[in-house]
Amino acid sequence: MKITFLTHSVDGVGGTIRAILNTATALTDLGHDVEIAAVFRRHAETRFPLDPRVPVYPLVDHTPQACPAAAADTWRARRAARAPSDHHPSGDTRSHLFHRLADRRLTRFLRGCDADVIVGTRPGLNVYIARLAPTSMIRVAQEHLYLGHHSPQLRRAIAAEYPGLDAVVTVSAADAEEYRAAFPRLADRVRFIPNSIQPPPTPVSAGDSRLIVAAGRLESGKRFDLLLRAFAEVHRRHPDWRLRIYGHGRRADRLRALTDRLRLGDAVSFMGVRAPLDTEWAKAAIAVSTSRRESFGLTLVEAMDRGVPVVSTDCPHGPPEIVTDELNGLLTPVDDEAGVVKALCRLIEEPELREKLARAAIGTAARYHPRPIAERHVELFSRLRARGPGRRPRPHRFAPHAGDSARPVVEVDCVDFGRLSFSLPGLALHRPCSPAVTVAGTVLDAAAHTALVEGEWTVHDGDRPVRAGRIDDRVLFTGEAGPVPVVVVPFADDDRLCLRVWRRTGYAEVAAVNWDGPRLSLSGRLLGAPGGGDLELTSQDATDTRTVPVEWDGDGFRVDVPGRELAKAFTGEPRDWDLSLTTSEGRIRLGRFFGDIARRADAQRFPATGMGDASVRPYFTADNELSIRVTARP
């Protein structure tokens, strides 16, 4: 069969895009001819790798690579883009993005589409298919959200237009039942087929990391605020456990502010977007979701596939169909903070239970691997096609984009803090004002270190920066810091593969930063240099220096910074203080250099303490060094 998926775009990072790409690849593996039509293309390259066997046709292309039929920057195109759509239903959350130009391009594509089956992936797109796609093809609506998400206007459009379709496919059984109840005319056409995940090459989690991981859009429905409050209690009982949150969204600043109010400090890290996430799941001991609603629960299945036991709210629709309480995870009531605390603490305190749930989770996740899911799609499409082939329309004039071939995707495997290997040989490292460094073969090791000055380096293939693929840096997360002269941490800057390099005679590696009343207690290890000195606080304007005695135990240090003294020195203007240990090798800045986080200033934030008219807050600089900022108290 020839199968066409119609989607909004493929250059974002959402779960719907991942699911569509997984299904398209799996159907291709089964011998079918699959293509994707993306209404909009705004970026030359995608965040997720595309299967070269599956062409993607942009219809409204805003990139310089646009073919004439899809170009969005002509005079006629710009004029049509200013007029509202005649077809896209007004109640869809993306209605404002559609216009008459999209109408014309979709009309042209659908009338020229020669697929046996066309699958829409959003309600608005399904309306286009119902109105404009030839009746000779099988027309299928996929629901990647859920009926309860849709506005009354959009429900009316579904009731009016979906009877013209051959099937409606939801990603949860519960949502399928809601569709049947709400639209009796569609009852015999509603089917349930879950999303699939692509099993990665990353080994499963060891389960002993004392790390809790959550992932998703930072929006109100995900209830990350509840998770933070629950974790505050978990952290009080188990202070050696940490929480990482992956994702972005409109509530990011609010969630960071809540973390400050809860005084969680670096126990919580906001990690931003990572794609793919499998190496991050493999670092976790527990995965958690506190959503009020989930259409499916893709991140839960991805975590389970890496052998991570999950704690999830028993919310509609997907999670209770994926997680069986006490068998492969734990379910808690929706909006129940105490329930989340109880479930997390139980898994923390019962490692045998974690191990049992993890084993069962791997088996559950296998049911969502691409092949069995693709076979269910094929079964549905074949049954619908039994009515016989229809006419073949004239082919459309859209061309598949080839943006992903412009820059190679490079994966990284870390051996330790100084050695790593690339999936592509002969790469070059670039940094402004520094000579380029060529990597001999695929391994970056001590031979290349002599040419690497401290700073951020971008990885290039020839004169092009490469795109970041899978970065397996688990050894940096779990590995012990050692007295190495050069520390190299790979990371993705947007989609570019970069390396953060530190080159120092010694590292004052901070392990703990905690407020104890007006004192800021710091502890850590001094690596690569002899200890025995004091802590020196130097104002960044170089007008003031303070010295504080340090308690030493071998290479371990502990020091209490007198916050009240810094507050008394506050004169009304913000003032920053740098922290260094004085040693026989010179001053060595405090910081956190060993680990898998190249930019801690973005990920970890410490709470401020008010003292008189001043507010004192420790923070990580752009170089992962520890400093203190004194400002006016809010």
N, C-alpha and C positions, 0 to 999 in steps of 0.2 A: 504494500500500500504506500501511497504518497500521503504524508501527513504534514499539515501546516499548523504551527502554533502562532496565534496572533497575540502579541503582548505589548504593554505600554512602552517598555524599553528593556535593554539588557545591560546597560552600563551603570546600573546602581548596585547596591549591596544587599538588597532585601531577600527574605526567605523565598518569596515567590519566584524570583529570578533563579535562585539556586535550584529550586524544585523543577522548573521548566527545563533548565539546561540538563539536569540529571535525567529527566524523562526522555528528552530528545536524544541524548547519547544512548540510553538503554534501548530505545526503539530502533535506533540505527544498528546497534549490536545484534538485534534480532532480524536484521535484513531489510528493514523498511527505509524508504526514502523520506527524510525528515528535513524540514526547513522552518525557519522562524521569521516572521514579519514583525518588526519592531516599529511601532508608530513613530516614536521619537528617538533621535540619536543626538546627544548633546556633547559627548566626549568621544575622542578618536579611538580610545581603547576602553576595554571593559575591565572591571575589577575581578571578575571570575573568568578563568580561561575558557575559551570557546573550542568546541570540538571542530576541527577543520573539515570534518565530513558533513557538518550541519551548517549550510549557508544561512546568514542572517541578512534580511532585506530591510534596511531603514526606509521609511516612507517619507518622513519629514526630517531631513538631515541637516543639522546646523554646523557640521564640521567641514573643513576645507576639502576633505576626501569625498564629498557627496557626488554621486552621479547626477547627470542633468535631470533625470526624472524625479529625484528625491530632494534636490537642492532647496534650501529654505531661504536663501539670501537674494533671490531675484526680485525685481520690482513687483511682478505679478504675485509671487509667493508672499511677499510682505504685506501686500494689500489684502489678500485673502486671509492672512493670519490675523488681521484686525477685525474680521467679522465673526460673530458667534457661530458655533456649530448648529447645523440643522438636524443632526441625528443624535448626538451624544446626550443622554438623559441628564437633566439638570440636577437631580438629586445625588449624583455620584460625587465623591469627594475630590475627584480630579477633573470635574467638569470645566473648571476655569482654565485648564490647560489645552482644551480642545477648541477648534475654530474651523472655519470653512475650508482652510487649506488642508487640514487633517481629513475633513469630509471628502474632498476631491481625491486625495491620494489613496484613502482607504477604498473609495468607490472604484478607482482604477485598478487597484491591486486585487480586490475581491472579484471583480468581473473578469480579470485575467488569470485568476488562480486556477491551476489545473489539478489541485489536490483531490484525493479521494475523500479525505477527512480534514476539516478545519476546526481547530479548537481555540475558542476565545478564553482569555485568562482573567478578565475583569468584567463586572456587569455592564459597564458602558461599552466595552468592545463586543460583548455578546449581543448587545442591541444592534450594533453595526452588522454583525454576521446574520442576525435574524432578518434584517431589512434588505441587505445588499448582497449577501453571498448567494451564488447559484444554488437552486434547489437540487441540482444534480449531485451535489456532494453531501456527505454526512456532516451535519453542523452540530457542534458540541459546545456547551457552556461549562467552563470550569469555574468553581467558586473557591477562591483561595482565602477569602475572608469568612464571613458567616452571615446568615440572614439577619440576625439581631443587630449587626453593625450598620445595616442599610437604613437610610431615611425613608419616610413614608412616600416621598416622590419617587425614589428609586424602586421601591416595592411595587408601586403602580406601574412603572415602566416594565418591570420584570413580569408582572401579571399580563400586561398587554402584548409583550414581544416574545417572551420565551416559549409560548405555545407553537411558534414557528420553528423551533429547534428540535433536533432529534433526541438529544439527551442533555441532562444537567448533572454534572459530576461534582460532588462535594468532597472535601478532604476528611470529614469525620462522619460517622454514622449518625450521631445526634443531630448534626445540621441537616443531613438528608431527611430525617424524620420531620424536622421543622419545616423544610421546604414542602414536603408532601402535605403536611397539615395546613400550611398557609395557602398553597396553590393546588387544590384538588385536580385541576386540569392537567397538572404536570406530574401527578403522583406516579404514573406508570413509567415515566421517563427519568426519574431521579435515581442516580446511582451514587455509591460511595466508593471512592478509590483514594487511599491516603497518599501523601507525598512520599518521595523516596530520598534517601541520602546516599552519597557516594562514599563507600568505605575507603579510608585513606591508608597510606603505607605506615603511618605512625603507630608504634607499639601502644598497647593499652596502658592505662595509668597504673602505677605501682600502688596507689591508694594510701600512701603514707606521708603526703606532703604537708598536711595541716593547712590546706588551702581550700576555700570554698569559692566556686566560680558561678557567676550569673551572666547571662548575655541577652541582649534585646534592645529595642529602641527605648531611649530614655523618655518615655511618655507616661501619662498618668495611669493608663490602664494596666501597665506592667507592675505597678505598685512597688517600685524600688524604694520609695520612702518607707513603706512597711518593712521591707527587707533590711534597710539600714537600722531602723529602730530595733528590730529583732536581733540583728547582729550585735548591736551595742550590748544587749544582755548576754548573748552568747560569748562575746569577747570578755565581758566582766568575769564570767565563770571559767573561760578558757583563753587566757590572754596570749597564748602562743599561736592561736589560729588567726588566719588572715582572710580577707574577702577581696576578690577582684571582680569588677563589673566591666563588661565589654559592650560597646555600643555608643551611639550618639543620639541626640534628640533635644527637643526644646526645653526639657526639664533638667538639663545637665547642671546649670548654675544653681538651681534650687537644691538639687541633690548634694552638690558640693557644700553648699551652705548648711544643709542639715547635718552632713558629716562633721562640720566644724562645731555646730551646736552640741552634737553628741560627743564631741571631743575624742573622736576615733583616730585622728591623725593618720599615720601611715599604715594602720591596720586595714584601711580600705584604700584600694588603688582603682582609679578610673582609667581604664586601659585604652579607651577609644575603640575604633573599628579595627578588627583583624580579619583577614580573609586569606586562606581558610582558617578555621578555628580549631582544627583537630589537634594541633600541637599544644594549644592552650588547655583544651579539655584533658589532654594526657598529663598535664601537670596537676590536675585537681584531685582532691580526695572526695569532694562532695560537689554536686551541682544542685542549684536551687532556682526555682521559678515561683514568683508570688503574684502572677497575673490574675486579673479578675475574669478575663476571657482570653481564649486562644483558639484560633480557627483550627490549628493542628498541634504544633509543639515541636517544630523542627529541631530547635536547640536541645530539647530533651532527648530526642532520638540520637542526635550527634554525640551528646555526652555519654549516653548509655552504650553506644557503639565503641567508645574508648574505655569501657569498663568502669564508668563512674556512677555510683549510686546517686539517685536523684531524690530531692524533696520538692514536691510541686503542690500547688493548690488544686483542689478537686473542682476545678472551674470548667464551665462549658467552653469549648466542646472537645478538643483533642486530648488534653492530658489524661483524663480518666480512662480513655480508650487505649492509651499507651502505657500508663503506669498502673500496675496492680498493687494495691497497698500491701505492704509486708512481703511481697514476692520479688519485685524488681525495683522497688523504691518505696517512698512514704508519701501519702497524700494528707494534706491538711485542709481544713475549711477555708473558704475564700475570706479574705480580710481578717484573718485570725492571727494576730501577732504572736500571742502566747503559743498557739499551735506550731508556728514556724520555729520558735525558740525551742520548744520541746522536741520537735523532730530533728533539728540540727544537733542539739546537745545529745540526743540519743545516739545518733550516728557517730558523733565525736567520741562518746564514752564507750561505745560498743564496736570495736574494730572488727569483731567476728561478724556482726550484722552487716557492716559495710562490705565486707568481703563476700558474704552470701548474696546480697542484693546486686553487687557488681557482676558476679557470675551470671545471674539470671538476666541482668540488663543486656549483656552481650547477646544472649540468645534472642531476646525481644527485638533488639535493633536489627538483627539479621533479616527479620520479616520485612523490613523497610528498605532493604538493599534494592538497587534499581531493577534488576531482572524480574523478580516476582511482581513488582508493581507495574512494570512495562507489560508483562504478560496479561495482567488484568485489563489494561487499556486495549491491547490487541483483541482480547476476547470480546470486549464491548464493541469495538469498531467493526469487527468481523460480523457480529450478529446484526448490527445495523446495516452493513453493506449487503446483506443477503438479498435485499430487494433488487439488486442489479446495478450495473454501471450507468452513469448518465452521460450527457454530452461533454465534450472537451472545449472549453472556451479558448479564445485567442490568448497567447501568452502576454503577460504584462512586461513593461520595459524597465522595471527596477533592477538594480544590480546589487549583488551581495557586497557588503563592505569588507575590506581587508585590513582594517586598522590594526588588528592584533598582530599582523606579520611585521609591522614596522619596528617593534622593539621586542627582543626576546624576553621570555619569563625565566628567571633564574632562581633556583632553590638553593638553600644553604643548610648545611649540617655542621653544627658546632662540635668540636672535639673537646675543647676546654676554653679558657678565657683568652688564649693566645692563638689557637689554631682552629681553622674552619675550612670546609671544602665547598666549592660551588658546583652546580650541575652543568656548567658550561666552561670549557677551558679558555685560557688566553685572555681573561678579562683585565681591564685596567681600572685603577682607582684614581679618582680625580678630586682635587680640593683646590679652592681658589688660592692663588699665590704660592702654590706648591707644585713641584714637578710631578707628573703622573707616575704611578707605580704600576708596573705590569706584573700580573700573577702568573708564575710559571706553572703551566698545567692547570689543575683545578684546586690546588691546595694553597691556602695562605698560611705560612708558618713563620718560624723565626727568621728565615732568610730574607723575608720581605719586610720584617719589622724595622730594620735599620732605616728604611726610607719613609716610614710612616710617622709624620709629626702628629702631635695631639690635635684633635678636632674631629669634625664630621667629614667623611669621605663618601663620594657617590660612585657606585659601581657602573662601569661603562663597558659596552661591547663596541669596540672601535670608538666612534665619536658620539654614540648614542647611549644615554643612560638606560640601563636595563630595568625591567619591571620586576618587582618583588613577588616571588612565588612563595612556596611553603618555607618558613624559617623554623627549623627544628633546633631550638635553643634550650631544650629541657635540661641539658647538662649545666647550663649557666644558672638555671633556677635552683637546681639541687646541689650543684657543686660547691666545694669549699673554696673560699678565697685563699690565694697563695701569694708568696712573695715574687710575683712576676713583674718584669719591668714595663711590659706593655699589656694593656687590657683592650680587647677588641669585642664589641657587642654589635651584632647585626640588627638592623631594624628597617621597617618600611616607612618612608616619608611620603604620605599619600600613596602613590603606587611605585615610587622609586626605591630601589634597593640601596641602602646606605650602611656604612660602618661607623660606629662611634669609637674613636681610639683615644685612650689615655696613656701617656708616656711619662712616668714619674719615678723619682728615686725611691719613693716610699708612698704608702697609701694609709691614711688614717681612716679606716673603714668603720663607719658608725653603724652599730647594731640596733641601738634603742635611743629614742628621743621622747622623753616624757616630762610633763609638768608635775612638780611636787610643790604645791603652793606657789610661792613666788620664784622658786628655783627651777631651772631647766636642767634636768638630769640627762647626761649623755654617757653612753658606754660603747666600747668597741674594741678593735684591735689595730695595732700599728704594724704594718707589713712592710718588710724590705728595708727597715731602718731601725736603729737602736732607740729604745724608749728612755724614759726617765725625766723628761722635761715638763714644762708647764703648758697650760692653754693660754694662748694669746688672742685677745679680741682686738681687732683693728678696724676703726671706722673707715668706710670706703672713701671718705674724703681725706683720709690720712691725717686728720687733726687730733686723733685721740687713740690711745692704746691702753688696754687693761690686761692684767695678768692674773690668772686663777690657778691655784695648785691642782695637780692631778694625782689621783690614786692609781698606782701601777701594780699589776700582778703579772709578771713576765711581759708579754707583748700586749696584754689587756690593759685598757685604761677606763677610768670612770671619773667624771668631773661634774660638779654642780655649777652652772652658770648663774650668777646673781642677777636675775631679771630686774629686781627692784633697783639695782645700781644703774642699769642701763636706762630704766624708766626715769630715774632722777636726772640723768644727763640729757633728757629730752628737752629741747628748746622750742618746740612748736613745728619745726620742719622735719619731714620723714628722714630717718637716718638708718643706714644699713651697716652691719658689723660682720666682718669675715672672721672665721674661727680657724686657728692653726695650732698645731703642736710644735713646740720648740724642741729640736733635736740637734745632735751633733752634725747631722746632714743638712741642717737648715730648717726653715719653717715648712711644715707639711700640712696642707689644708685638709680639714675634716670634710668628709663626704661619704657618698655611697656609690662606689664605682663597680663593684662586683655584683653581678646579677644579670637578669634578662631584660631590664628596663633601661633603655638608652637615654630617655628624657624623663627624669623623675619629676621635674618641675610641673609637667603636664599631668602626671599620674597621681602624685602623692602630695598632700597638703596637711600641714600641722595646724592645730588650733592656736588662736591668740589668747593671751591672758592680759586682762586689764589691771593696771597698777597706777593709781592716781589718775592723772590726766592722759596717761600714755597707754598704748596697746603694744604688747611685745609678741612677735610671732617668728618662730624659726621657719626656714624655707630652704628648698633646694634650688640652686641657681641653674642656669642653662648648662653648666658644666657638671651638674650633679654634686656640687660642693654645698656644704651646709653654711648658711648665713642666718643672721637675725635682723629683722626689720622692726624699727620702733616708729610708730605713727601716733597721731592723735586718737584718743579713745572715742569710739563712735557713741 
